[in-house]
Amino acid sequence: MSSPNKHIKKFSYGTYAYEYELQRQERQTLSLTVNPDMSIVLKCPRYAGEDRIEAFLVRKWHWLQKQLNFFEQVNKKPYIKEYVSGESFYYLGRQYQLLVKPTTYEKVSLTKGKIFIFTFGNAADGAHNKKLLQAWYDNRMNKVFRERFTAMAKRFDYVNLPELAVRRMKKRWGSYLKTDKIFLNPKLIHASKVCIDYVIVHELCHMRFKNHDKRFYQFLNEKYPGWRQVKTKLEQYHD
């Protein structure tokens, strides 16, 4: 079987709107899958028409919404980390095992695919380990965010650039204020650099177009081709 032809499509039903990955394959039937990360995949015959696909999605709408609701509830119950050896943490899109070592000094380092916390305290003191690790993340975050912001800003012809800042946000990865300030969610340090770049470019596009209208997305497509696939990847980072 030849490799599937993949496209990101949109489906609207009433007040609901979904993005899904359409895979055209050498097959006779259509199938719909909802992954644990709530991404939607529809597989169809290579030459299936849009009307057939739309009708299939309408028939599957109730099942689709039920699956999405299920995974949404599951994802609301994340594992609570204890910040002890053996747990895993994301940094720039990769997952690393944490190892805590009691020593006569305190330091956090990324070495040989693992994050080491060296502490003169109790290795099982999760609260203290968390402070050490968070300080390490904050240090890396400030450096990486400014580095990626400088690189992405070159894609635009803006004379004056907004100030870059960090703000914890529950439902947003980034935000642009009319006061010429861009906020990035500190959780972005867990995501890959391409995801960080996407969020920065998205917010920089808001300097020209405030709303998520057709002109905004045309501009975003111009400045960051393939952003939809990156956006899908970004949603997997929950640490």
C-alpha positions as CSV (number, residue, x, y, z in Angstrom):
1,M,0.0,0.0,0.0
2,S,1.3,3.4,-0.9
3,S,1.8,6.1,1.8
4,P,-1.3,8.1,2.7
5,N,-1.9,11.5,1.4
6,K,-2.4,13.7,4.5
7,H,-4.2,17.0,4.8
8,I,-5.5,19.1,7.7
9,K,-9.2,19.9,7.1
10,K,-12.0,21.6,9.0
11,F,-15.5,20.3,9.8
12,S,-18.3,22.4,11.2
13,Y,-21.6,21.1,12.7
14,G,-23.9,23.6,14.3
15,T,-21.9,25.6,16.7
16,Y,-19.1,23.1,16.8
17,A,-16.0,23.2,14.7
18,Y,-13.2,20.6,14.4
19,E,-9.9,20.3,12.7
20,Y,-9.0,16.8,11.6
21,E,-6.3,15.0,9.6
22,L,-7.6,13.6,6.4
23,Q,-5.6,10.6,5.1
24,R,-6.4,9.4,1.6
25,Q,-5.4,5.8,1.1
26,E,-6.0,2.8,-1.2
27,R,-9.1,1.6,0.7
28,Q,-12.9,1.2,0.2
29,T,-14.3,2.5,3.4
30,L,-14.1,5.5,5.7
31,S,-12.9,5.4,9.3
32,L,-12.7,7.9,12.1
33,T,-10.3,7.8,15.0
34,V,-10.0,10.1,18.0
35,N,-6.5,9.9,19.7
36,P,-5.9,10.4,23.5
37,D,-4.4,13.8,22.7
38,M,-7.8,14.6,21.1
39,S,-6.5,14.8,17.6
40,I,-8.9,13.5,14.9
41,V,-7.9,11.3,12.0
42,L,-10.2,10.4,9.1
43,K,-9.1,7.7,6.6
44,C,-10.9,7.5,3.3
45,P,-10.5,6.1,-0.2
46,R,-8.1,8.0,-2.3
47,Y,-10.7,9.5,-4.6
48,A,-13.6,9.9,-2.1
49,G,-15.5,13.1,-2.8
50,E,-16.0,16.0,-0.3
51,D,-19.8,15.3,-0.1
52,R,-19.2,11.7,0.9
53,I,-16.7,12.8,3.6
54,E,-19.0,15.5,4.9
55,A,-21.9,13.1,5.1
56,F,-19.8,10.6,6.9
57,L,-18.7,13.2,9.5
58,V,-22.3,14.3,10.1
59,R,-23.3,10.7,10.7
60,K,-20.4,10.3,13.1
61,W,-20.9,13.6,14.9
62,H,-22.5,12.2,18.1
63,W,-19.8,9.5,18.4
64,L,-17.1,12.0,17.7
65,Q,-18.3,14.4,20.4
66,K,-18.6,11.6,22.9
67,Q,-15.0,10.5,22.3
68,L,-13.7,14.1,22.6
69,N,-15.6,14.6,25.9
70,F,-14.2,11.3,27.2
71,F,-10.5,12.3,26.5
72,E,-11.1,15.8,27.7
73,Q,-12.1,14.4,31.1
74,V,-9.2,12.0,31.2
75,N,-6.8,14.8,30.3
76,K,-8.1,16.9,33.2
77,K,-6.7,14.4,35.6
78,P,-2.9,14.6,35.1
79,Y,-0.4,12.7,37.1
80,I,0.8,14.8,40.0
81,K,4.6,14.7,40.0
82,E,6.6,14.2,43.1
83,Y,9.9,15.5,41.8
84,V,11.9,12.3,42.7
85,S,14.2,10.0,40.7
86,G,12.5,8.1,38.0
87,E,9.9,10.6,36.9
88,S,10.1,12.2,33.4
89,F,10.0,15.8,32.4
90,Y,9.8,17.5,29.0
91,Y,12.4,20.1,27.9
92,L,12.3,21.6,24.4
93,G,10.1,18.8,23.0
94,R,12.1,15.9,24.4
95,Q,11.3,13.7,27.5
96,Y,14.1,13.2,30.0
97,Q,14.3,11.0,33.1
98,L,14.9,12.8,36.4
99,L,17.7,11.6,38.7
100,V,18.2,13.2,42.1
101,K,21.7,12.8,43.7
102,P,22.6,13.8,47.3
103,T,25.9,15.8,47.2
104,T,27.6,18.7,49.0
105,Y,26.4,21.3,46.5
106,E,23.2,22.1,44.6
107,K,23.0,22.1,40.8
108,V,20.8,21.0,38.0
109,S,22.2,19.7,34.7
110,L,21.1,18.0,31.5
111,T,23.5,15.2,30.7
112,K,23.4,12.1,28.6
113,G,19.6,12.2,28.1
114,K,18.8,12.8,31.8
115,I,18.1,15.7,34.0
116,F,20.2,15.5,37.2
117,I,19.4,17.4,40.4
118,F,22.4,17.5,42.8
119,T,21.3,18.6,46.2
120,F,22.7,18.7,49.7
121,G,19.3,18.0,51.1
122,N,17.2,14.9,51.2
123,A,16.9,13.3,47.7
124,A,13.3,12.5,48.5
125,D,12.4,16.1,49.4
126,G,10.1,16.7,46.4
127,A,9.3,20.3,47.4
128,H,12.9,21.3,47.5
129,N,13.7,19.4,44.3
130,K,10.9,21.2,42.6
131,K,12.3,24.6,43.5
132,L,15.7,23.6,42.1
133,L,14.3,22.3,38.9
134,Q,11.9,25.2,38.4
135,A,14.9,27.6,38.8
136,W,16.7,25.7,36.1
137,Y,13.7,25.8,33.8
138,D,13.3,29.6,34.4
139,N,16.9,30.2,33.5
140,R,16.7,28.2,30.3
141,M,13.3,29.7,29.5
142,N,14.5,33.3,29.5
143,K,17.4,32.5,27.3
144,V,15.5,30.3,24.8
145,F,12.4,32.6,24.6
146,R,14.5,35.6,23.8
147,E,16.6,33.7,21.3
148,R,13.6,32.4,19.4
149,F,11.8,35.8,19.6
150,T,14.8,37.5,18.0
151,A,14.9,34.8,15.2
152,M,11.2,34.9,14.5
153,A,11.0,38.8,14.5
154,K,13.2,38.8,11.4
155,R,10.3,37.3,9.4
156,F,8.5,40.6,9.8
157,D,9.2,44.2,8.7
158,Y,8.1,45.8,11.9
159,V,10.1,48.9,12.9
160,N,9.2,48.6,16.6
161,L,9.0,45.3,18.3
162,P,6.8,44.6,21.3
163,E,8.3,43.8,24.7
164,L,8.6,40.1,25.5
165,A,7.4,38.8,28.9
166,V,6.2,35.6,30.6
167,R,2.8,35.1,32.1
168,R,1.2,31.9,33.4
169,M,-2.1,31.3,31.5
170,K,-4.5,28.4,31.8
171,K,-5.8,28.2,28.3
172,R,-3.3,30.2,26.1
173,W,0.2,29.6,25.0
174,G,0.7,33.3,24.1
175,S,-1.0,36.6,24.2
176,Y,-0.5,40.0,22.5
177,L,-1.6,43.2,24.2
178,K,-2.3,46.5,22.6
179,T,0.3,48.0,24.9
180,D,2.8,46.4,22.6
181,K,3.7,43.5,24.8
182,I,3.8,39.8,24.0
183,F,3.3,37.2,26.8
184,L,4.5,33.6,26.5
185,N,3.3,30.8,28.7
186,P,6.2,29.5,30.7
187,K,5.0,25.9,30.0
188,L,6.3,26.5,26.4
189,I,9.8,25.6,27.6
190,H,8.5,22.0,27.7
191,A,7.7,22.2,24.0
192,S,10.0,22.0,21.0
193,K,11.6,25.1,19.5
194,V,9.3,24.8,16.4
195,C,6.3,25.0,18.7
196,I,7.8,28.0,20.5
197,D,8.4,29.6,17.1
198,Y,4.8,29.1,16.1
199,V,3.4,30.8,19.2
200,I,5.7,33.7,18.8
201,V,4.9,34.1,15.1
202,H,1.2,33.8,15.9
203,E,1.4,36.7,18.4
204,L,3.5,38.8,16.1
205,C,0.8,38.4,13.4
206,H,-1.6,40.0,15.8
207,M,0.3,43.2,15.6
208,R,-1.1,43.6,12.1
209,F,-4.4,41.7,12.5
210,K,-6.1,41.7,15.9
211,N,-8.8,39.1,15.2
212,H,-8.6,35.6,13.9
213,D,-10.2,36.4,10.6
214,K,-9.3,35.3,7.1
215,R,-6.7,38.0,6.7
216,F,-5.0,36.9,9.9
217,Y,-4.7,33.3,8.8
218,Q,-3.5,34.3,5.4
219,F,-0.7,36.3,7.1
220,L,0.1,33.4,9.4
221,N,0.3,31.0,6.5
222,E,2.8,33.4,4.9
223,K,4.9,33.8,7.9
224,Y,4.7,30.2,9.3
225,P,3.8,27.6,6.7
226,G,2.6,24.3,8.2
227,W,1.5,25.9,11.4
228,R,-1.5,23.7,11.8
229,Q,0.6,20.5,12.2
230,V,2.8,22.3,14.7
231,K,-0.3,23.5,16.7
232,T,-1.5,19.9,16.9
233,K,1.9,18.8,18.3
234,L,1.9,21.6,20.8
235,E,-1.2,20.4,22.6
236,Q,0.6,17.2,23.9
237,Y,2.7,19.2,26.4
238,H,0.9,19.2,29.8
239,D,3.9,19.2,32.3
